């Protein structure tokens, strides 16, 4: 199988707009993403943008704390991000049948992947502003916490709208994804 083409600027812009609409709870936001297997593989290109931003976030956080830092550890963080990305897709493949939603796998995973781009950009900006002290007082910390809260809300909305489930199920799946990522990070990243 050949790699799908890199998404165009208009496809990226449409996905950002669709993500915004999903954040607001608008089911119509789902129409701004690709569909099916081809749409899934095209959405995987987003990892190429979010991986470097995740690594920069790690570098910023390591430089402002006593956390250990090395190029080997940075590579391990990158490896963990990739494993978490595709591991989550694999986990969803097995969880959705238990919810009687297996036919909605692509409907869910495509916006989930695409939404990572604006989420990580916002989180990167928030963390960079907080770490440089560019914002007065504790405003940087508030912005960082708000960016993570917004990301969790968005994930719950994507699950609720794409899988057509209630808030209880969507919140449960968000919590499950957080546990999945925490366990994976604990297993792969020392300290």
N, CA and C atoms as an extended XYZ file, in Angstrom:
573
Properties=species:S:1:pos:R:3:atomname:S:1:resname:S:1:resid:I:1 pbc="F F F"
N         0.838       -1.174        0.000 N   UNK     1
C         0.000        0.000        0.000 CA  UNK     1
C         0.885        1.240        0.000 C   UNK     1
N         0.628        2.146       -0.913 N   UNK     2
C         1.385        3.390       -0.989 CA  UNK     2
C         0.891        4.358        0.072 C   UNK     2
N         1.785        5.233        0.500 N   UNK     3
C         1.383        6.259        1.455 CA  UNK     3
C         0.359        7.191        0.821 C   UNK     3
N        -0.622        7.618        1.605 N   UNK     4
C        -1.577        8.594        1.061 CA  UNK     4
C        -0.866        9.927        0.863 C   UNK     4
N        -1.374       10.766       -0.032 N   UNK     5
C        -0.720       12.057       -0.253 CA  UNK     5
C        -0.794       12.941        0.994 C   UNK     5
N         0.181       13.813        1.132 N   UNK     6
C         0.180       14.762        2.241 CA  UNK     6
C        -1.044       15.662        2.093 C   UNK     6
N        -1.755       15.909        3.174 N   UNK     7
C        -2.957       16.754        3.094 CA  UNK     7
C        -2.632       18.161        2.580 C   UNK     7
N        -3.556       18.719        1.838 N   UNK     8
C        -3.393       20.073        1.309 CA  UNK     8
C        -3.681       21.101        2.397 C   UNK     8
N        -3.321       22.345        2.125 N   UNK     9
C        -3.613       23.416        3.081 CA  UNK     9
C        -5.112       23.556        3.305 C   UNK     9
N        -5.896       23.386        2.248 N   UNK    10
C        -7.347       23.512        2.416 CA  UNK    10
C        -7.895       22.374        3.279 C   UNK    10
N        -7.326       21.183        3.160 N   UNK    11
C        -7.765       20.065        4.001 CA  UNK    11
C        -7.401       20.316        5.470 C   UNK    11
N        -6.214       20.870        5.687 N   UNK    12
C        -5.805       21.204        7.058 CA  UNK    12
C        -6.722       22.286        7.628 C   UNK    12
N        -6.985       23.321        6.843 N   UNK    13
C        -7.864       24.407        7.306 CA  UNK    13
C        -9.262       23.884        7.603 C   UNK    13
N        -9.779       23.008        6.745 N   UNK    14
C       -11.110       22.433        6.972 CA  UNK    14
C       -11.134       21.631        8.272 C   UNK    14
N       -10.060       20.886        8.539 N   UNK    15
C       -10.033       20.079        9.764 CA  UNK    15
C        -9.964       20.967       11.006 C   UNK    15
N        -9.239       22.075       10.924 N   UNK    16
C        -9.178       22.992       12.068 CA  UNK    16
C       -10.562       23.597       12.309 C   UNK    16
N       -11.225       23.995       11.231 N   UNK    17
C       -12.580       24.544       11.370 CA  UNK    17
C       -13.542       23.477       11.906 C   UNK    17
N       -13.452       22.262       11.386 N   UNK    18
C       -14.289       21.168       11.886 CA  UNK    18
C       -14.039       20.898       13.358 C   UNK    18
N       -12.772       20.976       13.773 N   UNK    19
C       -12.424       20.787       15.184 CA  UNK    19
C       -13.084       21.858       16.041 C   UNK    19
N       -13.046       23.105       15.570 N   UNK    20
C       -13.678       24.201       16.310 CA  UNK    20
C       -15.176       23.938       16.474 C   UNK    20
N       -15.813       23.513       15.418 N   UNK    21
C       -17.257       23.258       15.488 CA  UNK    21
C       -17.566       22.095       16.442 C   UNK    21
N       -16.718       21.075       16.441 N   UNK    22
C       -16.915       19.964       17.368 CA  UNK    22
C       -16.726       20.421       18.808 C   UNK    22
N       -15.752       21.283       19.047 N   UNK    23
C       -15.527       21.825       20.385 CA  UNK    23
C       -16.793       22.510       20.901 C   UNK    23
N       -17.503       23.181       19.993 N   UNK    24
C       -18.734       23.878       20.355 CA  UNK    24
C       -19.948       22.946       20.423 C   UNK    24
N       -19.735       21.659       20.141 N   UNK    25
C       -20.829       20.689       20.224 CA  UNK    25
C       -21.667       20.579       18.973 C   UNK    25
N       -21.162       21.078       17.852 N   UNK    26
C       -21.886       21.058       16.589 CA  UNK    26
C       -21.538       19.791       15.802 C   UNK    26
N       -22.500       18.895       15.682 N   UNK    27
C       -22.299       17.635       14.948 CA  UNK    27
C       -21.891       17.885       13.493 C   UNK    27
N       -22.288       19.032       12.922 N   UNK    28
C       -21.909       19.372       11.558 CA  UNK    28
C       -20.402       19.486       11.364 C   UNK    28
N       -19.669       19.643       12.462 N   UNK    29
C       -18.211       19.688       12.368 CA  UNK    29
C       -17.616       18.404       11.813 C   UNK    29
N       -18.333       17.301       11.954 N   UNK    30
C       -17.843       16.011       11.455 CA  UNK    30
C       -17.723       15.984        9.930 C   UNK    30
N       -18.440       16.853        9.251 N   UNK    31
C       -18.432       16.848        7.779 CA  UNK    31
C       -17.164       17.469        7.204 C   UNK    31
N       -16.310       18.047        8.030 N   UNK    32
C       -15.102       18.715        7.552 CA  UNK    32
C       -13.876       17.806        7.518 C   UNK    32
N       -14.090       16.521        7.767 N   UNK    33
C       -12.996       15.557        7.788 CA  UNK    33
C       -13.211       14.523        6.697 C   UNK    33
N       -12.145       13.856        6.307 N   UNK    34
C       -12.251       12.771        5.340 CA  UNK    34
C       -13.031       11.604        5.945 C   UNK    34
N       -13.188       10.563        5.160 N   UNK    35
C       -13.933        9.410        5.657 CA  UNK    35
C       -13.275        8.121        5.194 C   UNK    35
N       -13.669        7.039        5.812 N   UNK    36
C       -13.212        5.713        5.423 CA  UNK    36
C       -11.729        5.480        5.670 C   UNK    36
N       -11.261        4.382        5.130 N   UNK    37
C        -9.863        3.992        5.330 CA  UNK    37
C        -8.899        5.031        4.761 C   UNK    37
N        -9.208        5.569        3.585 N   UNK    38
C        -8.329        6.582        2.974 CA  UNK    38
C        -8.261        7.827        3.856 C   UNK    38
N        -9.394        8.261        4.390 N   UNK    39
C        -9.408        9.417        5.283 CA  UNK    39
C        -8.618        9.161        6.559 C   UNK    39
N        -8.698        7.918        7.051 N   UNK    40
C        -7.940        7.549        8.247 CA  UNK    40
C        -6.446        7.696        7.994 C   UNK    40
N        -5.962        7.111        6.896 N   UNK    41
C        -4.521        7.165        6.631 CA  UNK    41
C        -4.056        8.582        6.332 C   UNK    41
N        -4.905        9.391        5.711 N   UNK    42
C        -4.534       10.799        5.493 CA  UNK    42
C        -4.437       11.538        6.829 C   UNK    42
N        -5.327       11.211        7.761 N   UNK    43
C        -5.282       11.869        9.069 CA  UNK    43
C        -4.025       11.485        9.850 C   UNK    43
N        -3.422       10.367        9.505 N   UNK    44
C        -2.194        9.949       10.190 CA  UNK    44
C        -1.024       10.890        9.901 C   UNK    44
N        -1.102       11.659        8.811 N   UNK    45
C        -0.059       12.640        8.514 CA  UNK    45
C         0.041       13.694        9.617 C   UNK    45
N        -1.014       13.898       10.362 N   UNK    46
C        -1.006       14.897       11.430 CA  UNK    46
C         0.104       14.591       12.436 C   UNK    46
N         0.405       13.323       12.632 N   UNK    47
C         1.471       12.942       13.552 CA  UNK    47
C         2.787       13.621       13.180 C   UNK    47
N         3.018       13.840       11.895 N   UNK    48
C         4.243       14.512       11.452 CA  UNK    48
C         4.346       15.941       11.954 C   UNK    48
N         3.227       16.566       12.242 N   UNK    49
C         3.229       17.936       12.778 CA  UNK    49
C         3.205       17.945       14.302 C   UNK    49
N         2.443       17.027       14.897 N   UNK    50
C         2.313       17.068       16.355 CA  UNK    50
C         3.514       16.452       17.066 C   UNK    50
N         4.225       15.537       16.438 N   UNK    51
C         5.384       14.928       17.087 CA  UNK    51
C         6.455       15.969       17.408 C   UNK    51
N         6.892       16.795       16.456 N   UNK    52
C         7.899       17.809       16.814 CA  UNK    52
C         7.414       18.787       17.884 C   UNK    52
N         6.131       19.150       17.843 N   UNK    53
C         5.606       20.055       18.864 CA  UNK    53
C         5.603       19.395       20.242 C   UNK    53
N         5.268       18.107       20.290 N   UNK    54
C         5.332       17.380       21.562 CA  UNK    54
C         6.758       17.328       22.093 C   UNK    54
N         7.714       17.144       21.193 N   UNK    55
C         9.116       17.110       21.618 CA  UNK    55
C         9.560       18.483       22.126 C   UNK    55
N         9.118       19.547       21.460 N   UNK    56
C         9.442       20.894       21.938 CA  UNK    56
C         8.806       21.169       23.296 C   UNK    56
N         7.590       20.701       23.495 N   UNK    57
C         6.946       20.847       24.808 CA  UNK    57
C         7.784       20.148       25.874 C   UNK    57
N         8.253       18.952       25.565 N   UNK    58
C         9.088       18.222       26.519 CA  UNK    58
C        10.369       18.995       26.817 C   UNK    58
N        11.011       19.535       25.785 N   UNK    59
C        12.253       20.295       25.972 CA  UNK    59
C        11.990       21.514       26.858 C   UNK    59
N        10.904       22.231       26.593 N   UNK    60
C        10.560       23.410       27.395 CA  UNK    60
C        10.334       23.012       28.848 C   UNK    60
N         9.560       21.963       29.059 N   UNK    61
C         9.257       21.546       30.424 CA  UNK    61
C        10.502       21.039       31.144 C   UNK    61
N        11.373       20.330       30.430 N   UNK    62
C        12.608       19.841       31.049 CA  UNK    62
C        13.539       21.000       31.397 C   UNK    62
N        13.514       22.051       30.580 N   UNK    63
C        14.412       23.187       30.839 CA  UNK    63
C        13.930       24.059       31.998 C   UNK    63
N        12.672       23.956       32.361 N   UNK    64
C        12.146       24.788       33.452 CA  UNK    64
C        11.936       24.005       34.744 C   UNK    64
N        12.318       22.739       34.754 N   UNK    65
C        12.187       21.913       35.958 CA  UNK    65
C        13.496       21.170       36.178 C   UNK    65
N        13.517       20.353       37.190 N   UNK    66
C        14.698       19.530       37.477 CA  UNK    66
C        14.641       18.182       36.772 C   UNK    66
N        13.745       18.040       35.807 N   UNK    67
C        13.599       16.767       35.098 CA  UNK    67
C        14.875       16.453       34.321 C   UNK    67
N        15.261       15.192       34.283 N   UNK    68
C        16.462       14.832       33.523 CA  UNK    68
C        16.233       15.055       32.030 C   UNK    68
N        17.308       15.368       31.329 N   UNK    69
C        17.199       15.586       29.892 CA  UNK    69
C        18.424       15.016       29.191 C   UNK    69
N        18.169       14.307       28.100 N   UNK    70
C        19.237       13.829       27.215 CA  UNK    70
C        18.610       13.585       25.857 C   UNK    70
N        19.444       13.478       24.848 N   UNK    71
C        18.913       13.200       23.511 CA  UNK    71
C        18.272       11.814       23.461 C   UNK    71
N        18.821       10.879       24.212 N   UNK    72
C        18.229        9.550       24.276 CA  UNK    72
C        16.844        9.582       24.894 C   UNK    72
N        16.700       10.369       25.947 N   UNK    73
C        15.397       10.503       26.589 CA  UNK    73
C        14.420       11.229       25.669 C   UNK    73
N        14.904       12.217       24.926 N   UNK    74
C        14.059       12.924       23.957 CA  UNK    74
C        13.574       11.952       22.875 C   UNK    74
N        14.468       11.083       22.403 N   UNK    75
C        14.073       10.080       21.407 CA  UNK    75
C        13.043        9.117       21.994 C   UNK    75
N        13.208        8.773       23.253 N   UNK    76
C        12.254        7.879       23.923 CA  UNK    76
C        10.884        8.541       24.055 C   UNK    76
N        10.853        9.833       24.347 N   UNK    77
C         9.586       10.567       24.405 CA  UNK    77
C         8.919       10.545       23.029 C   UNK    77
N         9.707       10.788       21.976 N   UNK    78
C         9.165       10.740       20.614 CA  UNK    78
C         8.609        9.366       20.274 C   UNK    78
N         9.342        8.330       20.626 N   UNK    79
C         8.889        6.963       20.398 CA  UNK    79
C         7.575        6.702       21.130 C   UNK    79
N         7.468        7.206       22.366 N   UNK    80
C         6.258        7.024       23.163 CA  UNK    80
C         5.064        7.725       22.525 C   UNK    80
N         5.283        8.915       21.975 N   UNK    81
C         4.195        9.634       21.302 CA  UNK    81
C         3.682        8.819       20.116 C   UNK    81
N         4.593        8.258       19.334 N   UNK    82
C         4.194        7.459       18.165 CA  UNK    82
C         3.454        6.200       18.608 C   UNK    82
N         3.978        5.514       19.604 N   UNK    83
C         3.325        4.297       20.112 CA  UNK    83
C         1.943        4.637       20.679 C   UNK    83
N         1.835        5.754       21.407 N   UNK    84
C         0.541        6.151       21.970 CA  UNK    84
C        -0.451        6.467       20.857 C   UNK    84
N         0.005        7.105       19.785 N   UNK    85
C        -0.859        7.481       18.657 CA  UNK    85
C        -1.492        6.240       18.030 C   UNK    85
N        -0.642        5.321       17.599 N   UNK    86
C        -1.158        4.128       16.931 CA  UNK    86
C        -1.719        3.102       17.919 C   UNK    86
N        -1.189        3.093       19.138 N   UNK    87
C        -1.730        2.207       20.169 CA  UNK    87
C        -3.154        2.577       20.528 C   UNK    87
N        -3.431        3.880       20.563 N   UNK    88
C        -4.787        4.324       20.857 CA  UNK    88
C        -5.735        3.919       19.727 C   UNK    88
N        -5.271        4.059       18.493 N   UNK    89
C        -6.094        3.640       17.355 CA  UNK    89
C        -6.399        2.146       17.435 C   UNK    89
N        -5.411        1.357       17.831 N   UNK    90
C        -5.611       -0.082       17.975 CA  UNK    90
C        -6.568       -0.382       19.141 C   UNK    90
N        -6.388        0.317       20.257 N   UNK    91
C        -7.273        0.109       21.407 CA  UNK    91
C        -8.717        0.457       21.045 C   UNK    91
N        -8.911        1.554       20.312 N   UNK    92
C       -10.269        1.946       19.897 CA  UNK    92
C       -10.889        0.867       19.021 C   UNK    92
N       -10.079        0.230       18.200 N   UNK    93
C       -10.571       -0.842       17.329 CA  UNK    93
C       -11.196       -1.976       18.160 C   UNK    93
N       -10.645       -2.214       19.352 N   UNK    94
C       -11.160       -3.281       20.210 CA  UNK    94
C       -12.233       -2.805       21.186 C   UNK    94
N       -12.236       -1.520       21.541 N   UNK    95
C       -13.219       -1.005       22.501 CA  UNK    95
C       -14.558       -0.710       21.833 C   UNK    95
N       -14.534       -0.178       20.619 N   UNK    96
C       -15.780        0.232       19.971 CA  UNK    96
C       -16.782       -0.909       19.771 C   UNK    96
N       -16.360       -2.136       19.453 N   UNK    97
C       -17.356       -3.211       19.363 CA  UNK    97
C       -18.087       -3.460       20.691 C   UNK    97
N       -17.405       -3.244       21.812 N   UNK    98
C       -18.065       -3.418       23.110 CA  UNK    98
C       -19.166       -2.381       23.326 C   UNK    98
N       -19.064       -1.254       22.614 N   UNK    99
C       -20.087       -0.203       22.681 CA  UNK    99
C       -21.086       -0.307       21.540 C   UNK    99
N       -20.947       -1.361       20.748 N   UNK   100
C       -21.772       -1.549       19.553 CA  UNK   100
C       -21.609       -0.370       18.591 C   UNK   100
N       -20.359        0.067       18.428 N   UNK   101
C       -20.062        1.208       17.554 CA  UNK   101
C       -18.905        0.907       16.603 C   UNK   101
N       -18.632       -0.349       16.316 N   UNK   102
C       -17.489       -0.697       15.461 CA  UNK   102
C       -17.596       -0.078       14.072 C   UNK   102
N       -18.822        0.110       13.568 N   UNK   103
C       -18.986        0.681       12.230 CA  UNK   103
C       -18.635        2.171       12.203 C   UNK   103
N       -18.445        2.773       13.362 N   UNK   104
C       -18.121        4.204       13.436 CA  UNK   104
C       -16.641        4.457       13.739 C   UNK   104
N       -15.836        3.432       13.583 N   UNK   105
C       -14.403        3.563       13.896 CA  UNK   105
C       -13.773        4.733       13.149 C   UNK   105
N       -13.922        4.786       11.837 N   UNK   106
C       -13.307        5.872       11.062 CA  UNK   106
C       -13.972        7.214       11.362 C   UNK   106
N       -15.277        7.212       11.599 N   UNK   107
C       -15.983        8.443       11.955 CA  UNK   107
C       -15.391        9.068       13.217 C   UNK   107
N       -14.898        8.208       14.106 N   UNK   108
C       -14.305        8.681       15.355 CA  UNK   108
C       -12.815        8.982       15.213 C   UNK   108
N       -12.055        8.053       14.667 N   UNK   109
C       -10.597        8.204       14.669 CA  UNK   109
C       -10.119        9.354       13.788 C   UNK   109
N       -10.784        9.604       12.681 N   UNK   110
C       -10.320       10.665       11.778 CA  UNK   110
C       -10.396       12.038       12.461 C   UNK   110
N       -11.536       12.455       13.023 N   UNK   111
C       -11.520       13.746       13.729 CA  UNK   111
C       -10.650       13.727       14.985 C   UNK   111
N       -10.544       12.578       15.617 N   UNK   112
C        -9.674       12.468       16.800 CA  UNK   112
C        -8.228       12.789       16.415 C   UNK   112
N        -7.758       12.202       15.327 N   UNK   113
C        -6.386       12.470       14.879 CA  UNK   113
C        -6.228       13.910       14.409 C   UNK   113
N        -7.143       14.373       13.548 N   UNK   114
C        -7.027       15.730       13.017 CA  UNK   114
C        -7.072       16.771       14.118 C   UNK   114
N        -7.892       16.560       15.136 N   UNK   115
C        -8.029       17.554       16.199 CA  UNK   115
C        -6.750       17.695       17.011 C   UNK   115
N        -5.861       16.719       16.914 N   UNK   116
C        -4.586       16.800       17.633 CA  UNK   116
C        -3.760       18.004       17.192 C   UNK   116
N        -3.894       18.384       15.929 N   UNK   117
C        -3.078       19.494       15.426 CA  UNK   117
C        -3.390       20.804       16.145 C   UNK   117
N        -4.627       21.317       16.100 N   UNK   118
C        -4.867       22.581       16.811 CA  UNK   118
C        -4.678       22.451       18.320 C   UNK   118
N        -4.990       21.290       18.884 N   UNK   119
C        -4.836       21.097       20.326 CA  UNK   119
C        -3.374       21.235       20.734 C   UNK   119
N        -2.491       20.557       20.030 N   UNK   120
C        -1.071       20.601       20.401 CA  UNK   120
C        -0.472       21.979       20.126 C   UNK   120
N        -0.922       22.646       19.075 N   UNK   121
C        -0.442       24.008       18.817 CA  UNK   121
C        -0.826       24.930       19.972 C   UNK   121
N        -2.077       24.866       20.404 N   UNK   122
C        -2.528       25.713       21.517 CA  UNK   122
C        -1.764       25.368       22.792 C   UNK   122
N        -1.588       24.082       23.064 N   UNK   123
C        -0.857       23.687       24.264 CA  UNK   123
C         0.601       24.131       24.207 C   UNK   123
N         1.219       24.027       23.042 N   UNK   124
C         2.600       24.475       22.885 CA  UNK   124
C         2.722       25.972       23.176 C   UNK   124
N         1.834       26.768       22.591 N   UNK   125
C         1.865       28.217       22.817 CA  UNK   125
C         1.650       28.524       24.302 C   UNK   125
N         0.688       27.862       24.920 N   UNK   126
C         0.400       28.105       26.339 CA  UNK   126
C         1.609       27.766       27.209 C   UNK   126
N         2.229       26.623       26.963 N   UNK   127
C         3.381       26.199       27.760 CA  UNK   127
C         4.574       27.114       27.500 C   UNK   127
N         4.771       27.509       26.244 N   UNK   128
C         5.876       28.421       25.930 CA  UNK   128
C         5.682       29.771       26.620 C   UNK   128
N         4.463       30.304       26.591 N   UNK   129
C         4.192       31.584       27.259 CA  UNK   129
C         4.369       31.468       28.771 C   UNK   129
N         3.921       30.352       29.326 N   UNK   130
C         4.072       30.158       30.769 CA  UNK   130
C         5.542       30.059       31.158 C   UNK   130
N         6.317       29.294       30.405 N   UNK   131
C         7.716       29.057       30.778 CA  UNK   131
C         8.600       30.287       30.598 C   UNK   131
N         8.251       31.158       29.667 N   UNK   132
C         9.061       32.360       29.454 CA  UNK   132
C         8.661       33.496       30.380 C   UNK   132
N         7.538       33.353       31.063 N   UNK   133
C         7.062       34.413       31.930 CA  UNK   133
C         6.546       35.612       31.142 C   UNK   133
N         6.160       35.388       29.889 N   UNK   134
C         5.696       36.478       29.031 CA  UNK   134
C         4.350       37.046       29.475 C   UNK   134
N         3.638       36.288       30.272 N   UNK   135
C         2.334       36.752       30.753 CA  UNK   135
C         2.451       37.143       32.226 C   UNK   135
N         1.726       38.149       32.649 N   UNK   136
C         1.850       38.609       34.039 CA  UNK   136
C         1.260       37.615       35.042 C   UNK   136
N         1.862       37.590       36.213 N   UNK   137
C         1.356       36.776       37.315 CA  UNK   137
C         1.231       35.312       36.960 C   UNK   137
N         0.121       34.753       37.369 N   UNK   138
C        -0.112       33.328       37.119 CA  UNK   138
C        -0.957       33.104       35.864 C   UNK   138
N        -1.065       34.117       35.002 N   UNK   139
C        -1.871       33.994       33.796 CA  UNK   139
C        -1.357       32.883       32.876 C   UNK   139
N        -0.043       32.696       32.812 N   UNK   140
C         0.532       31.619       31.997 CA  UNK   140
C         0.079       30.250       32.471 C   UNK   140
N         0.076       30.057       33.788 N   UNK   141
C        -0.374       28.784       34.363 CA  UNK   141
C        -1.859       28.573       34.081 C   UNK   141
N        -2.650       29.628       34.217 N   UNK   142
C        -4.090       29.535       33.943 CA  UNK   142
C        -4.315       29.156       32.480 C   UNK   142
N        -3.554       29.768       31.568 N   UNK   143
C        -3.683       29.468       30.145 CA  UNK   143
C        -3.313       28.012       29.856 C   UNK   143
N        -2.258       27.526       30.492 N   UNK   144
C        -1.839       26.136       30.292 CA  UNK   144
C        -2.907       25.163       30.794 C   UNK   144
N        -3.426       25.414       31.986 N   UNK   145
C        -4.472       24.548       32.543 CA  UNK   145
C        -5.723       24.601       31.661 C   UNK   145
N        -6.078       25.800       31.200 N   UNK   146
C        -7.252       25.949       30.330 CA  UNK   146
C        -7.058       25.204       29.011 C   UNK   146
N        -5.837       25.202       28.473 N   UNK   147
C        -5.593       24.495       27.205 CA  UNK   147
C        -5.774       22.991       27.382 C   UNK   147
N        -5.336       22.463       28.514 N   UNK   148
C        -5.516       21.031       28.758 CA  UNK   148
C        -6.980       20.702       29.038 C   UNK   148
N        -7.664       21.575       29.772 N   UNK   149
C        -9.094       21.378       30.010 CA  UNK   149
C        -9.884       21.417       28.712 C   UNK   149
N        -9.541       22.367       27.842 N   UNK   150
C       -10.205       22.462       26.542 CA  UNK   150
C        -9.968       21.227       25.694 C   UNK   150
N        -8.760       20.679       25.770 N   UNK   151
C        -8.443       19.468       25.004 CA  UNK   151
C        -9.287       18.286       25.487 C   UNK   151
N        -9.474       18.178       26.795 N   UNK   152
C       -10.295       17.088       27.335 CA  UNK   152
C       -11.758       17.255       26.923 C   UNK   152
N       -12.250       18.503       26.983 N   UNK   153
C       -13.624       18.769       26.559 CA  UNK   153
C       -13.802       18.410       25.086 C   UNK   153
N       -12.845       18.801       24.258 N   UNK   154
C       -12.912       18.493       22.820 CA  UNK   154
C       -12.957       16.994       22.599 C   UNK   154
N       -12.109       16.250       23.277 N   UNK   155
C       -12.106       14.789       23.105 CA  UNK   155
C       -13.459       14.200       23.485 C   UNK   155
N       -14.045       14.691       24.570 N   UNK   156
C       -15.364       14.198       24.985 CA  UNK   156
C       -16.408       14.531       23.926 C   UNK   156
N       -16.333       15.712       23.340 N   UNK   157
C       -17.289       16.110       22.303 CA  UNK   157
C       -17.116       15.248       21.048 C   UNK   157
N       -15.882       14.992       20.650 N   UNK   158
C       -15.634       14.159       19.463 CA  UNK   158
C       -16.217       12.766       19.684 C   UNK   158
N       -15.977       12.205       20.847 N   UNK   159
C       -16.507       10.872       21.147 CA  UNK   159
C       -18.041       10.906       21.135 C   UNK   159
N       -18.623       11.876       21.819 N   UNK   160
C       -20.079       11.972       21.922 CA  UNK   160
C       -20.722       12.122       20.543 C   UNK   160
N       -20.170       13.011       19.716 N   UNK   161
C       -20.788       13.311       18.428 CA  UNK   161
C       -20.499       12.251       17.363 C   UNK   161
N       -19.270       11.765       17.309 N   UNK   162
C       -18.932       10.810       16.249 CA  UNK   162
C       -19.472        9.412       16.526 C   UNK   162
N       -19.577        9.049       17.807 N   UNK   163
C       -20.080        7.716       18.154 CA  UNK   163
C       -21.561        7.737       18.531 C   UNK   163
N       -22.128        8.927       18.641 N   UNK   164
C       -23.529        9.085       19.021 CA  UNK   164
C       -23.803        8.380       20.353 C   UNK   164
N       -23.042        8.802       21.374 N   UNK   165
C       -23.203        8.272       22.725 CA  UNK   165
C       -23.437        9.449       23.669 C   UNK   165
N       -23.832        9.137       24.888 N   UNK   166
C       -24.080       10.176       25.884 CA  UNK   166
C       -22.793       10.676       26.518 C   UNK   166
N       -22.951       11.712       27.341 N   UNK   167
C       -21.789       12.301       28.007 CA  UNK   167
C       -21.107       11.312       28.950 C   UNK   167
N       -21.872       10.450       29.606 N   UNK   168
C       -21.269        9.475       30.519 CA  UNK   168
C       -20.275        8.569       29.817 C   UNK   168
N       -20.672        8.049       28.668 N   UNK   169
C       -19.780        7.177       27.894 CA  UNK   169
C       -18.582        7.969       27.379 C   UNK   169
N       -18.841        9.190       26.895 N   UNK   170
C       -17.725        9.970       26.340 CA  UNK   170
C       -16.720       10.341       27.427 C   UNK   170
N       -17.192       10.724       28.601 N   UNK   171
C       -16.276       11.040       29.701 CA  UNK   171
C       -15.515        9.790       30.132 C   UNK   171
N       -16.205        8.653       30.183 N   UNK   172
C       -15.536        7.400       30.526 CA  UNK   172
C       -14.434        7.050       29.548 C   UNK   172
N       -14.693        7.246       28.265 N   UNK   173
C       -13.663        6.952       27.262 CA  UNK   173
C       -12.499        7.940       27.333 C   UNK   173
N       -12.782        9.196       27.651 N   UNK   174
C       -11.692       10.167       27.828 CA  UNK   174
C       -10.825        9.754       29.012 C   UNK   174
N       -11.445        9.386       30.115 N   UNK   175
C       -10.686        8.928       31.281 CA  UNK   175
C        -9.879        7.685       30.921 C   UNK   175
N       -10.499        6.762       30.187 N   UNK   176
C        -9.774        5.565       29.744 CA  UNK   176
C        -8.572        5.908       28.885 C   UNK   176
N        -8.714        6.900       28.011 N   UNK   177
C        -7.578        7.291       27.151 CA  UNK   177
C        -6.469        7.932       27.975 C   UNK   177
N        -6.835        8.691       29.015 N   UNK   178
C        -5.818        9.278       29.887 CA  UNK   178
C        -5.051        8.197       30.642 C   UNK   178
N        -5.778        7.201       31.136 N   UNK   179
C        -5.138        6.084       31.830 CA  UNK   179
C        -4.235        5.329       30.862 C   UNK   179
N        -4.723        5.078       29.648 N   UNK   180
C        -3.926        4.391       28.627 CA  UNK   180
C        -2.604        5.124       28.400 C   UNK   180
N        -2.670        6.449       28.193 N   UNK   181
C        -1.458        7.228       27.933 CA  UNK   181
C        -0.539        7.267       29.146 C   UNK   181
N        -1.107        7.362       30.348 N   UNK   182
C        -0.288        7.406       31.560 CA  UNK   182
C         0.446        6.086       31.777 C   UNK   182
N        -0.250        4.979       31.583 N   UNK   183
C         0.370        3.665       31.738 CA  UNK   183
C         1.469        3.474       30.701 C   UNK   183
N         1.183        3.850       29.465 N   UNK   184
C         2.186        3.732       28.406 CA  UNK   184
C         3.428        4.565       28.713 C   UNK   184
N         3.223        5.799       29.141 N   UNK   185
C         4.354        6.670       29.478 CA  UNK   185
C         5.146        6.106       30.659 C   UNK   185
N         4.447        5.574       31.663 N   UNK   186
C         5.120        4.993       32.818 CA  UNK   186
C         5.949        3.773       32.424 C   UNK   186
N         5.469        3.013       31.470 N   UNK   187
C         6.184        1.813       31.028 CA  UNK   187
C         7.395        2.151       30.155 C   UNK   187
N         7.296        3.215       29.353 N   UNK   188
C         8.332        3.480       28.366 CA  UNK   188
C         9.337        4.572       28.750 C   UNK   188
N         8.925        5.510       29.597 N   UNK   189
C         9.798        6.628       29.935 CA  UNK   189
C        10.224        6.498       31.404 C   UNK   189
N        11.536        6.374       31.654 N   UNK   190
C        11.991        6.230       33.029 CA  UNK   190
C        11.811        7.517       33.832 C   UNK   190
N        11.559        7.349       35.130 N   UNK   191
C        11.480        8.490       36.038 CA  UNK   191
C        10.251        9.216       35.863 C   UNK   191
